[in-house]
Amino acid sequence: MSAVTHLAALERRHETLEHQIDREMQHASRDVLKINSLKRKKLEIKDEIARLQRDNTQH
C-alpha cells in the first residue's frame, strides 16, 4: 500500500470514528467508556496521519 493510499485510509477511518462518537454522544444512556475508547483510537489515528504527513514532506 502506498503512503498516499494509507493516508487516505487513515483519514476515512478518522472520519468514521468521528461519526461514531457523535452517534454515541446523542444516546440518552451514553457509554462513557466506549466514547473514551473511540476518542483514543481517533487520536491515535490523528497522530499517525500527522506523522505520515511530516515524513512525506521531509522526503
MOCORTA-V759117 format. One record per backbone hydrogen bond with DSSP energy under -1.0 kcal/mol. NH is the residue of the N-H (numbers start at 0). CO is the residue of the C=O. If there is no record, write none. Layout:
[[NH/CO] [NH/CO]]
This chain:
[[5/1] [6/2] [7/3] [8/4] [9/5] [10/6] [11/7] [12/8] [13/9] [14/10] [15/11] [16/12] [17/13] [18/14] [19/15] [20/16] [21/17] [22/18] [23/19] [24/20] [25/21] [31/29] [34/30] [35/31] [36/32] [37/33] [38/34] [39/35] [40/36] [41/37] [42/38] [43/39] [44/40] [45/41] [46/42] [47/43] [48/44] [49/45] [50/46] [51/47] [52/48] [53/49] [54/50] [55/51] [56/52] [57/53]]
